[in-house]
């Protein structure tokens, strides 16, 4: 997988080769972060509307996926993500200069780019000095012209330090929207850190910019309050981040026997996809039923074996007792509900990661357990079977295959209470090798490699489907 810096430069080379004019128009300091270990780096790109279709077609072919914010979307702004070695490259694509406070963006500026004045940083095109300086003054004036945004800007002033340092070096040759005197005044006060003067001059500039506002005063007031309420509700209740705007989400199930690195891969994928709407669900141990039956099982512990049903060390028996069958049905129902929840989350654009996957093979790990002998246990056997057969299949199954020798060796190195014996590992390994997993795509991954290589292989296969 390519580094983020190399991949970003490749994207702009492709755009240049097919004559699509694009430019990074703000937050230029993010270009320097491309080679960092940050989870994601954003580039704010402007592309003229006439070239937008060709632009979208190209970046889709390069592996970018379109997402949108869960709380706000604005006309002329689209978000695309692509995975790189260090994390994610996030393109904020603008087809018009929509700007303003982060939650509202009330202004649509009719700025024309002088393409012959475009500069380059590590092969990435950026706005010319005059245009960048004018836009910076406009953006800061809009934020300083609001008390709430002014406070937030001063608090987060360190985030502007790199961009401000670049701005103060820019040379103003011509302007399109604002009087050069106003720009020079604001720049001089930035040099002096005179926020009081910037605030009052920003009020004047903001009043002048109202001619470029997307809404009138009343509609702006309504929009601001609705957006604020939406953010509060999402923060307290839904807690959504970003979701697929054109496609549904994806269910990824990671399966593997002991020593295959399953837990490490689940943790790695969870951290990598954490910037999106993510749901990590456990299909293995299902103890939810205990809250209802705990007093019963405490009084009659001899009725049900204490061995949990997520282990494969249980020997298959010719028949199952009544209470053990009841427990197995409750476990099957709990797993069915987990898979149903996963399907619903996928349909709302979530990335769903499962630590296991229910199977229909009797006696296998996370599979049916009941061997009915009486009329009632035979009935419960059929109920359990229907639950497992009704589980929604995932879109992608990552099957981590590891040799028995490596599985035993890795298990010996694990620090764990009541660790499995070598014979138990061997038994689980045999059962797993016979398991059949249902899914849209089942990919066998060689888990005998190093953990770093295994992570790269799993992520690469996920991205092919994602």
C-alpha positions as CSV (number, residue, x, y, z in Angstrom):
1,X,0.0,0.0,0.0
2,X,1.4,3.4,-1.0
3,X,2.3,6.1,1.5
4,X,-0.2,9.0,1.8
5,X,2.3,11.5,0.4
6,X,3.1,9.4,-2.7
7,X,-0.6,8.6,-3.2
8,X,-1.7,12.3,-3.0
9,X,1.0,13.3,-5.5
10,X,-0.1,10.5,-7.8
11,X,-3.7,11.7,-7.7
12,X,-2.7,15.2,-8.8
13,X,-0.4,13.8,-11.5
14,X,-3.4,11.9,-13.0
15,X,-5.5,15.1,-12.8
16,X,-2.8,17.0,-14.6
17,X,-2.4,14.4,-17.3
18,X,-6.1,14.5,-18.3
19,X,-6.2,18.4,-18.0
20,X,-8.5,18.7,-15.1
21,X,-7.6,22.0,-13.3
22,X,-7.7,21.6,-9.5
23,X,-6.1,23.5,-6.6
24,X,-5.8,23.3,-2.9
25,X,-7.4,26.6,-1.7
26,X,-7.1,26.6,2.1
27,X,-5.5,24.8,5.1
28,X,-2.2,24.5,3.1
29,X,-0.4,23.3,6.2
30,X,-2.2,19.9,5.8
31,X,0.1,19.2,2.8
32,X,3.0,19.0,5.2
33,X,1.0,16.5,7.3
34,X,0.7,14.0,4.4
35,X,3.8,12.1,5.5
36,X,2.8,12.1,9.2
37,X,1.2,9.2,11.2
38,X,-2.1,11.1,11.6
39,X,-5.2,8.9,11.2
40,X,-6.5,11.1,8.4
41,X,-5.3,14.2,6.6
42,X,-7.7,16.5,4.8
43,X,-7.0,18.5,1.6
44,X,-9.5,21.2,0.6
45,X,-9.6,21.0,-3.2
46,X,-11.4,23.3,-5.7
47,X,-12.5,21.9,-9.0
48,X,-14.5,23.9,-11.5
49,X,-18.0,22.5,-12.0
50,X,-17.5,21.9,-15.7
51,X,-14.8,19.4,-14.8
52,X,-16.5,17.8,-11.8
53,X,-17.9,14.7,-13.6
54,X,-14.5,13.8,-15.0
55,X,-12.9,14.5,-11.6
56,X,-15.3,12.2,-9.7
57,X,-14.8,9.4,-12.3
58,X,-11.1,9.6,-11.9
59,X,-10.9,9.6,-8.1
60,X,-13.4,6.7,-8.0
61,X,-11.1,4.7,-10.2
62,X,-8.2,5.5,-7.8
63,X,-10.1,3.9,-4.9
64,X,-11.8,6.9,-3.3
65,X,-15.2,6.4,-1.6
66,X,-17.8,9.1,-1.2
67,X,-19.0,9.8,2.3
68,X,-21.1,12.6,3.9
69,X,-21.3,14.1,7.3
70,X,-24.1,12.9,9.6
71,X,-25.0,16.3,10.8
72,X,-24.5,18.8,7.9
73,X,-24.2,18.8,4.2
74,X,-23.7,21.9,1.9
75,X,-24.2,22.4,-1.8
76,X,-21.0,22.2,-3.8
77,X,-19.0,20.3,-1.1
78,X,-18.4,16.6,-1.3
79,X,-16.2,14.3,0.8
80,X,-14.0,11.4,-0.5
81,X,-11.8,9.0,1.4
82,X,-9.0,6.7,0.3
83,X,-6.9,4.4,2.5
84,X,-3.1,4.8,2.6
85,X,-0.3,3.1,4.5
86,X,-0.5,5.7,7.4
87,X,-4.3,6.1,7.5
88,X,-6.8,8.0,5.3
89,X,-6.5,10.7,2.7
90,X,-9.6,12.9,2.9
91,X,-10.5,15.1,0.0
92,X,-13.0,18.0,0.7
93,X,-14.0,18.7,-2.9
94,X,-15.5,22.1,-3.6
95,X,-17.2,23.0,-6.9
96,X,-17.8,26.5,-5.6
97,X,-16.2,28.7,-2.9
98,X,-18.7,27.9,-0.2
99,X,-17.4,29.2,3.1
100,X,-18.4,30.6,6.5
101,X,-18.6,29.3,10.0
102,X,-18.0,25.6,10.2
103,X,-21.6,24.8,11.1
104,X,-23.4,27.0,8.6
105,X,-21.2,28.1,5.6
106,X,-23.6,30.9,4.5
107,X,-21.5,32.4,1.8
108,X,-20.9,31.5,-1.8
109,X,-18.1,33.6,-3.2
110,X,-17.9,34.3,-7.0
111,X,-14.1,34.1,-7.0
112,X,-12.3,33.4,-10.3
113,X,-9.0,31.5,-10.2
114,X,-6.1,32.8,-12.2
115,X,-4.7,29.4,-13.1
116,X,-1.5,30.9,-14.5
117,X,-0.6,32.1,-11.0
118,X,-1.1,28.7,-9.3
119,X,1.8,27.6,-7.0
120,X,3.0,24.1,-6.2
121,X,4.0,22.4,-3.0
122,X,5.6,18.9,-3.4
123,X,3.8,18.7,-6.8
124,X,0.4,19.6,-5.4
125,X,-1.2,22.8,-6.9
126,X,-2.1,25.6,-4.4
127,X,-3.8,29.0,-4.9
128,X,-1.7,31.9,-6.0
129,X,-0.6,34.4,-3.3
130,X,-3.2,37.1,-4.0
131,X,-6.2,34.8,-4.1
132,X,-5.1,32.8,-1.1
133,X,-4.5,36.0,0.9
134,X,-7.9,37.5,0.0
135,X,-9.7,34.2,0.8
136,X,-7.9,33.9,4.1
137,X,-9.0,37.5,5.1
138,X,-12.6,36.7,4.0
139,X,-12.7,33.4,6.0
140,X,-11.2,35.0,9.2
141,X,-13.4,38.0,8.9
142,X,-16.5,35.8,8.7
143,X,-15.4,33.9,11.8
144,X,-14.2,37.0,13.7
145,X,-17.5,38.8,12.9
146,X,-19.4,36.4,15.2
147,X,-18.9,36.4,18.9
148,X,-19.2,32.6,19.2
149,X,-16.9,31.9,16.2
150,X,-14.5,34.6,17.5
151,X,-14.1,32.8,20.8
152,X,-13.7,29.4,19.1
153,X,-11.1,30.9,16.7
154,X,-9.0,32.4,19.5
155,X,-9.1,29.2,21.5
156,X,-8.0,27.2,18.4
157,X,-5.6,29.9,17.3
158,X,-2.7,27.4,17.2
159,X,-4.5,25.5,14.4
160,X,-4.1,28.7,12.3
161,X,-0.4,29.3,13.1
162,X,1.0,27.4,10.1
163,X,-1.5,28.9,7.6
164,X,-1.0,32.4,9.2
165,X,2.7,32.1,8.8
166,X,2.3,31.3,5.1
167,X,-0.3,34.1,4.6
168,X,2.0,36.8,6.1
169,X,4.6,35.9,3.4
170,X,2.1,36.2,0.5
171,X,2.3,39.2,-1.7
172,X,-0.9,41.0,-2.6
173,X,-1.0,42.1,-6.3
174,X,-4.7,42.3,-7.1
175,X,-8.1,41.5,-5.5
176,X,-11.5,40.5,-6.7
177,X,-14.0,41.0,-3.9
178,X,-12.5,43.2,-1.2
179,X,-10.7,46.5,-1.2
180,X,-6.9,45.9,-1.0
181,X,-6.8,48.5,1.9
182,X,-9.0,46.3,4.0
183,X,-6.9,43.2,3.3
184,X,-3.6,45.1,4.2
185,X,-5.2,46.4,7.4
186,X,-6.3,42.9,8.5
187,X,-2.9,41.5,7.7
188,X,-1.1,44.2,9.6
189,X,-3.3,43.6,12.7
190,X,-2.6,39.8,12.4
191,X,1.1,40.6,12.6
192,X,0.4,42.6,15.8
193,X,-2.0,40.0,17.2
194,X,-4.5,42.9,17.6
195,X,-7.7,40.8,17.7
196,X,-9.8,43.7,19.0
197,X,-9.1,45.7,15.8
198,X,-9.6,42.6,13.6
199,X,-13.0,42.0,15.3
200,X,-14.4,45.5,14.4
201,X,-13.0,45.6,10.9
202,X,-14.4,42.1,10.4
203,X,-17.9,43.3,11.2
204,X,-17.6,45.8,8.3
205,X,-16.2,43.2,5.9
206,X,-18.9,40.7,6.9
207,X,-21.6,43.3,6.3
208,X,-20.2,43.9,2.8
209,X,-20.1,40.1,2.1
210,X,-23.8,39.7,2.8
211,X,-24.4,40.3,-0.9
212,X,-22.9,36.8,-1.4
213,X,-24.9,35.1,1.3
214,X,-26.8,32.0,0.3
215,X,-29.8,32.9,2.6
216,X,-31.6,35.9,3.9
217,X,-31.4,36.9,7.6
218,X,-34.5,35.0,8.7
219,X,-33.6,31.8,6.9
220,X,-30.0,32.0,8.2
221,X,-31.3,32.3,11.8
222,X,-33.6,29.3,11.3
223,X,-30.9,27.3,9.5
224,X,-28.3,28.0,12.3
225,X,-30.7,26.9,15.1
226,X,-31.8,23.7,13.2
227,X,-28.2,22.8,12.6
228,X,-27.3,23.4,16.2
229,X,-30.2,21.2,17.5
230,X,-29.3,18.5,15.0
231,X,-25.7,18.5,16.2
232,X,-26.8,18.3,19.9
233,X,-29.2,15.4,19.2
234,X,-26.6,13.5,17.2
235,X,-24.0,14.1,19.9
236,X,-26.2,12.9,22.7
237,X,-28.2,10.2,21.0
238,X,-27.2,8.9,17.6
239,X,-23.4,9.7,17.8
240,X,-23.0,9.3,14.1
241,X,-19.9,10.5,12.2
242,X,-19.8,9.9,8.5
243,X,-21.7,7.5,6.3
244,X,-21.9,6.3,2.8
245,X,-24.0,8.8,0.8
246,X,-24.5,6.7,-2.4
247,X,-23.9,3.1,-1.2
248,X,-24.8,1.0,1.8
249,X,-22.3,0.1,4.4
250,X,-20.5,-3.2,4.7
251,X,-20.4,-6.1,7.2
252,X,-17.0,-7.6,7.7
253,X,-16.6,-10.8,9.7
254,X,-13.2,-11.9,10.9
255,X,-12.9,-15.7,11.6
256,X,-10.0,-17.8,12.7
257,X,-9.0,-20.3,15.3
258,X,-6.7,-19.6,18.3
259,X,-3.4,-18.1,17.4
260,X,-4.5,-16.8,14.0
261,X,-4.5,-13.2,15.1
262,X,-8.2,-12.7,14.9
263,X,-8.5,-10.4,17.9
264,X,-5.6,-8.3,16.7
265,X,-7.2,-7.9,13.2
266,X,-10.6,-6.9,14.7
267,X,-8.8,-4.3,16.8
268,X,-6.8,-3.0,13.9
269,X,-9.8,-2.7,11.5
270,X,-11.8,-1.1,14.3
271,X,-9.2,1.6,14.8
272,X,-8.7,2.2,11.1
273,X,-12.4,2.6,10.4
274,X,-13.2,4.6,13.6
275,X,-13.5,7.9,11.7
276,X,-16.7,6.5,10.0
277,X,-19.9,5.3,11.4
278,X,-18.6,2.1,12.9
279,X,-20.2,-0.8,14.8
280,X,-18.1,-3.6,16.3
281,X,-20.3,-6.5,17.4
282,X,-19.4,-9.7,19.3
283,X,-20.9,-12.9,18.0
284,X,-18.9,-15.2,20.3
285,X,-19.9,-15.3,23.9
286,X,-23.6,-14.5,24.4
287,X,-24.4,-14.1,28.0
288,X,-27.3,-11.7,27.7
289,X,-29.8,-14.3,28.8
290,X,-28.2,-14.7,32.2
291,X,-29.7,-11.5,33.5
292,X,-33.2,-13.1,33.2
293,X,-32.2,-16.6,34.4
294,X,-29.3,-16.0,36.8
295,X,-31.4,-16.7,40.0
296,X,-32.7,-20.0,38.4
297,X,-29.2,-21.1,37.4
298,X,-27.7,-20.1,40.7
299,X,-30.2,-22.3,42.6
300,X,-29.9,-25.3,40.3
301,X,-26.3,-25.2,39.0
302,X,-26.4,-28.9,38.3
303,X,-29.0,-28.5,35.6
304,X,-26.7,-26.8,33.1
305,X,-23.0,-27.4,32.6
306,X,-20.9,-24.3,33.4
307,X,-18.8,-24.6,30.3
308,X,-19.6,-21.7,28.0
309,X,-21.0,-22.4,24.6
310,X,-18.4,-20.4,22.7
311,X,-15.7,-23.0,23.3
312,X,-15.1,-26.0,21.0
313,X,-13.6,-28.1,23.8
314,X,-17.0,-29.5,24.5
315,X,-17.3,-33.1,23.4
316,X,-20.2,-33.8,21.2
317,X,-22.8,-35.9,22.9
318,X,-25.4,-38.2,21.6
319,X,-28.2,-36.3,23.3
320,X,-28.7,-32.9,25.0
321,X,-30.5,-32.4,28.2
322,X,-33.6,-30.1,28.4
323,X,-32.0,-27.2,30.3
324,X,-28.8,-27.4,28.2
325,X,-31.1,-27.2,25.1
326,X,-32.9,-24.2,26.5
327,X,-29.6,-22.5,27.0
328,X,-28.4,-23.3,23.5
329,X,-31.6,-21.9,22.0
330,X,-31.1,-18.6,24.0
331,X,-27.5,-18.4,22.7
332,X,-28.7,-19.0,19.1
333,X,-31.4,-16.3,19.4
334,X,-28.9,-13.9,20.8
335,X,-26.5,-14.5,17.9
336,X,-29.4,-14.1,15.5
337,X,-30.3,-10.7,17.0
338,X,-26.6,-9.6,16.7
339,X,-26.6,-10.5,13.0
340,X,-29.9,-8.8,12.5
341,X,-28.5,-5.6,14.1
342,X,-25.5,-5.9,11.9
343,X,-27.7,-6.0,8.8
344,X,-29.7,-2.9,9.9
345,X,-26.5,-1.0,10.6
346,X,-25.1,-1.8,7.2
347,X,-28.3,-0.5,5.6
348,X,-27.8,2.8,7.3
349,X,-24.2,3.1,6.0
350,X,-22.3,1.7,8.9
351,X,-19.1,-0.3,8.7
352,X,-19.8,-3.3,10.8
353,X,-17.1,-5.5,12.1
354,X,-17.8,-9.0,13.6
355,X,-15.4,-10.9,15.7
356,X,-16.9,-14.3,14.6
357,X,-19.6,-15.7,12.4
358,X,-22.4,-18.1,13.3
359,X,-22.3,-21.3,11.2
360,X,-24.8,-24.0,10.5
361,X,-22.5,-27.0,11.1
362,X,-23.5,-28.8,14.3
363,X,-20.8,-29.0,16.9
364,X,-18.6,-26.4,15.2
365,X,-17.4,-23.2,16.9
366,X,-20.4,-20.8,17.1
367,X,-22.7,-23.4,15.6
368,X,-25.7,-25.5,16.8
369,X,-25.3,-27.6,19.8
370,X,-28.5,-29.5,20.4
371,X,-28.8,-33.3,19.8
372,X,-32.5,-34.0,20.5
373,X,-33.7,-37.3,21.9
374,X,-37.1,-36.5,23.4
375,X,-39.9,-34.7,21.7
376,X,-39.2,-31.4,23.4
377,X,-35.5,-31.4,22.8
378,X,-36.0,-32.4,19.1
379,X,-38.4,-29.4,18.8
380,X,-35.7,-27.1,20.4
381,X,-33.2,-28.6,18.1
382,X,-35.2,-27.4,15.1
383,X,-35.7,-23.9,16.7
384,X,-32.0,-23.6,17.2
385,X,-31.3,-24.7,13.6
386,X,-33.7,-22.1,12.2
387,X,-32.0,-19.3,14.2
388,X,-28.6,-20.2,12.8
389,X,-29.9,-20.6,9.2
390,X,-31.7,-17.2,9.5
391,X,-28.6,-15.3,10.5
392,X,-27.9,-12.5,7.9
393,X,-24.7,-13.3,6.0
394,X,-21.9,-10.7,6.0
395,X,-20.6,-9.0,2.8
396,X,-17.0,-10.1,3.5
397,X,-15.5,-13.0,5.5
398,X,-11.8,-12.8,6.3
399,X,-10.9,-16.4,7.1
400,X,-7.5,-16.4,8.9
401,X,-5.8,-19.7,8.2
402,X,-2.9,-20.6,10.4
403,X,-1.0,-23.9,10.7
404,X,-1.5,-26.1,13.7
405,X,2.2,-25.7,14.7
406,X,2.0,-21.9,14.7
407,X,-1.4,-22.0,16.5
408,X,0.1,-24.1,19.3
409,X,3.3,-22.0,19.5
410,X,1.4,-18.7,19.7
411,X,-1.0,-20.0,22.3
412,X,2.0,-21.0,24.5
413,X,3.2,-17.4,24.3
414,X,-0.1,-15.9,25.3
415,X,-0.6,-14.5,28.8
416,X,-4.1,-15.6,29.7
417,X,-5.9,-17.1,32.7
418,X,-7.1,-20.7,32.2
419,X,-5.2,-20.9,28.9
420,X,-6.2,-23.7,26.5
421,X,-4.0,-26.8,26.4
422,X,-2.2,-28.0,23.3
423,X,-4.8,-30.7,22.8
424,X,-7.7,-28.2,23.0
425,X,-6.0,-26.0,20.5
426,X,-5.6,-29.0,18.2
427,X,-9.2,-29.9,18.6
428,X,-10.4,-26.4,17.8
429,X,-8.0,-26.2,14.8
430,X,-9.5,-29.4,13.4
431,X,-13.1,-28.2,13.8
432,X,-12.3,-24.8,12.3
433,X,-10.7,-26.4,9.2
434,X,-14.0,-28.2,8.6
435,X,-16.2,-25.1,9.1
436,X,-18.1,-23.5,6.2
437,X,-18.8,-19.8,6.3
438,X,-21.6,-18.1,4.4
439,X,-21.0,-14.6,3.1
440,X,-20.9,-12.4,0.0
441,X,-17.2,-13.1,-0.4
442,X,-15.1,-15.5,1.7
443,X,-11.4,-14.7,1.4
444,X,-8.7,-17.0,2.9
445,X,-5.9,-15.1,4.4
446,X,-2.5,-16.7,5.2
447,X,-2.1,-15.9,8.9
448,X,1.3,-17.6,9.2
449,X,3.0,-14.3,8.3
450,X,4.0,-11.5,10.6
451,X,1.3,-9.4,12.3
452,X,2.2,-6.3,10.3
453,X,1.9,-8.2,7.0
454,X,-1.3,-9.8,8.1
455,X,-2.8,-6.3,8.8
456,X,-1.8,-5.1,5.4
457,X,-3.3,-8.1,3.7
458,X,-6.6,-7.9,5.6
459,X,-6.9,-4.1,5.0
460,X,-6.1,-4.5,1.3
461,X,-8.8,-7.2,0.9
462,X,-11.4,-5.1,2.8
463,X,-10.7,-2.1,0.6
464,X,-11.3,-4.2,-2.6
465,X,-14.8,-4.9,-1.4
466,X,-15.4,-1.7,0.4
